[in-house]
Amino acid sequence: MTKLATRLGLARYQADERYHASLKAYAARDLESAKEAIEASIGLLPKHAEYHAALGYFLLEAKDPRLAKEAFERALALNPFEMLANYGQGLLAYRNKDWKLAAGYFTNALAAQPERAETQYYLAMICHRLGRNMAALEWMQSAAGLFLKAADRRERHCHAWIREFERLI
């Protein structure tokens, strides 16, 4: 029956249902339920990189960087271009002040999803940390535009950094 269910796509359907439940739980700030639901998805489809990346992100939000890193590494082993896993690894490297490693991961995340404002924001901050304030300004302006387009309040925060970068140039 398991092979038949897999062939008919039932495991995929059930895994996706659990994945969507995990996203709903995350949106409701119920990290425990989000982790349980995504782990159920992984149990059904253990080779699906996106599920491992989502687990990593939930673990990162739950302030468990060691387990988050392991989940992101599993996702990247399955798909080196998985956006959320690259983004998550970039966050971990950024928090550890490993600017060059963080830049590599954020660049990979950006290649997978170029219109992600958060990634551009972090690339701006990395450029600033590395003393490349002109590049930081360009990335931050782009991030601000994307946040504005999404009606995201973080756009205002970007403008404070833009003023700072302009002052430093």
Backbone torsions as a table, in degrees:
resi	resn	phi	psi	omega
1	MET	NA	-36.3	-178.4
2	THR	-62.4	-43.1	179.5
3	LYS	-65.1	-39.6	178.5
4	LEU	-64.1	-44.3	179.6
5	ALA	-61.8	-40.9	178.9
6	THR	-65.2	-42.8	179.8
7	ARG	-63.7	-36.3	-179.9
8	LEU	-81.4	-8.1	178.0
9	GLY	87.1	11.5	-178.0
10	LEU	-66.7	-38.4	178.3
11	ALA	-62.4	-40.9	179.5
12	ARG	-63.0	-44.1	179.5
13	TYR	-62.6	-46.5	179.6
14	GLN	-64.9	-40.6	178.9
15	ALA	-63.1	-42.8	178.6
16	ASP	-65.4	-37.1	176.1
17	GLU	-60.5	-44.8	179.2
18	ARG	-66.1	-38.6	178.3
19	TYR	-60.6	-47.3	179.5
20	HIS	-64.2	-35.7	175.4
21	ALA	-64.2	-37.1	179.3
22	SER	-66.1	-39.1	178.9
23	LEU	-66.5	-38.3	176.4
24	LYS	-64.0	-44.5	179.4
25	ALA	-62.8	-40.9	178.1
26	TYR	-61.9	-44.7	179.7
27	ALA	-61.0	-30.2	178.0
28	ALA	-86.6	5.4	179.9
29	ARG	64.1	28.5	176.0
30	ASP	-102.0	81.5	-173.6
31	LEU	-65.9	-35.0	179.9
32	GLU	-63.2	-46.2	177.9
33	SER	-66.1	-37.0	178.2
34	ALA	-61.9	-45.5	179.8
35	LYS	-64.6	-42.4	179.3
36	GLU	-61.3	-44.4	-178.0
37	ALA	-67.4	-40.9	-179.1
38	ILE	-71.0	-33.8	175.9
39	GLU	-64.9	-33.9	174.7
40	ALA	-65.1	-39.7	176.7
41	SER	-61.2	-44.6	179.6
42	ILE	-63.6	-37.4	176.9
43	GLY	-61.1	-34.4	180.0
44	LEU	-81.7	-37.6	-179.7
45	LEU	-135.5	79.4	-173.8
46	PRO	-68.6	-12.4	-178.0
47	LYS	-104.3	20.1	179.6
48	HIS	-97.4	106.6	-173.2
49	ALA	-58.9	-38.6	-176.9
50	GLU	-60.7	-35.9	179.5
51	TYR	-66.4	-42.6	178.6
52	HIS	-64.6	-39.2	178.9
53	ALA	-64.6	-42.1	178.4
54	ALA	-63.3	-42.4	176.3
55	LEU	-58.6	-44.9	178.2
56	GLY	-58.2	-42.6	-179.6
57	TYR	-65.8	-41.8	178.3
58	PHE	-63.1	-40.3	178.4
59	LEU	-66.2	-36.9	176.8
60	LEU	-63.2	-43.7	177.7
61	GLU	-64.6	-31.3	179.1
62	ALA	-83.0	6.3	177.4
63	LYS	64.2	44.6	175.0
64	ASP	-124.5	74.3	-173.4
65	PRO	-63.3	-30.9	-179.0
66	ARG	-65.3	-48.8	178.8
67	LEU	-70.0	-33.3	176.8
68	ALA	-61.1	-46.3	179.8
69	LYS	-59.3	-42.5	178.3
70	GLU	-61.5	-43.0	179.4
71	ALA	-65.7	-42.3	177.8
72	PHE	-63.1	-40.7	178.9
73	GLU	-63.4	-39.9	176.8
74	ARG	-62.3	-42.9	179.9
75	ALA	-62.1	-44.4	-178.1
76	LEU	-70.6	-27.5	175.0
77	ALA	-67.7	-33.2	178.5
78	LEU	-80.7	-35.0	-179.4
79	ASN	-152.2	101.3	-177.6
80	PRO	-61.6	-14.0	-177.6
81	PHE	-103.8	12.5	-179.5
82	GLU	-65.7	116.9	-171.8
83	MET	-60.7	-52.2	-174.3
84	LEU	-64.9	-34.4	177.6
85	ALA	-66.9	-42.4	176.6
86	ASN	-64.7	-42.8	178.3
87	TYR	-61.2	-45.8	179.9
88	GLY	-63.3	-42.8	177.0
89	GLN	-64.2	-35.7	176.2
90	GLY	-62.5	-42.8	177.3
91	LEU	-61.0	-43.8	179.9
92	LEU	-62.4	-45.2	179.6
93	ALA	-65.3	-39.3	178.9
94	TYR	-61.8	-45.4	179.6
95	ARG	-64.5	-27.1	176.5
96	ASN	-88.5	5.7	179.3
97	LYS	60.0	30.6	174.2
98	ASP	-97.0	80.7	-170.2
99	TRP	-60.9	-42.1	-177.0
100	LYS	-68.6	-41.6	177.2
101	LEU	-64.3	-43.9	178.7
102	ALA	-59.6	-43.6	179.8
103	ALA	-59.5	-40.4	178.7
104	GLY	-62.2	-46.2	179.5
105	TYR	-66.5	-43.2	179.5
106	PHE	-66.1	-33.9	176.7
107	THR	-64.9	-41.0	176.5
108	ASN	-64.2	-41.4	178.2
109	ALA	-63.1	-40.7	179.9
110	LEU	-64.9	-37.1	178.4
111	ALA	-63.3	-35.0	-179.3
112	ALA	-78.3	-31.9	-178.8
113	GLN	-145.4	84.1	-172.2
114	PRO	-64.0	-23.6	-175.6
115	GLU	-96.3	24.7	179.9
116	ARG	-91.8	110.1	-175.6
117	ALA	-61.4	-39.6	-177.5
118	GLU	-60.5	-39.8	179.6
119	THR	-65.1	-43.6	178.9
120	GLN	-65.0	-36.6	176.9
121	TYR	-59.3	-48.8	-178.6
122	TYR	-67.2	-35.2	175.4
123	LEU	-63.3	-37.2	176.0
124	ALA	-62.7	-45.1	-177.8
125	MET	-65.6	-36.6	177.8
126	ILE	-66.2	-44.4	177.7
127	CYS	-58.3	-41.9	178.1
128	HIS	-61.2	-46.2	-180.0
129	ARG	-61.6	-30.5	179.8
130	LEU	-89.3	4.6	177.4
131	GLY	80.0	15.9	179.6
132	ARG	-103.7	71.2	-171.2
133	ASN	-71.3	-26.3	175.9
134	MET	-66.5	-45.8	176.7
135	ALA	-64.5	-38.8	178.1
136	ALA	-59.7	-43.5	178.7
137	LEU	-59.6	-46.3	-178.8
138	GLU	-62.2	-45.2	179.3
139	TRP	-64.2	-41.7	-177.5
140	MET	-68.2	-37.4	176.6
141	GLN	-62.7	-40.7	178.4
142	SER	-65.9	-43.7	178.3
143	ALA	-61.2	-43.4	179.6
144	ALA	-59.8	-42.5	178.5
145	GLY	-62.4	-40.3	179.1
146	LEU	-70.0	-39.5	176.4
147	PHE	-63.7	-41.5	179.0
148	LEU	-61.3	-45.8	179.8
149	LYS	-58.7	-33.5	-179.6
150	ALA	-90.6	4.9	-176.8
151	ALA	53.6	44.3	-178.3
152	ASP	-100.8	129.9	-177.6
153	ARG	-60.2	-22.7	-178.1
154	ARG	-62.7	-13.1	177.6
155	GLU	-58.6	-38.6	179.6
156	ARG	-64.5	-38.7	178.0
157	HIS	-62.4	-40.2	178.0
158	CYS	-59.3	-40.0	-177.7
159	HIS	-65.6	-31.9	175.2
160	ALA	-63.9	-41.3	177.7
161	TRP	-69.0	-37.7	178.5
162	ILE	-58.5	-46.0	178.0
163	ARG	-60.1	-40.6	179.1
164	GLU	-64.8	-45.1	-179.9
165	PHE	-64.3	-40.1	178.4
166	GLU	-62.2	-37.8	178.4
167	ARG	-66.4	-34.6	-177.0
168	LEU	-80.2	-19.0	-176.4
169	ILE	-79.2	NA	NA
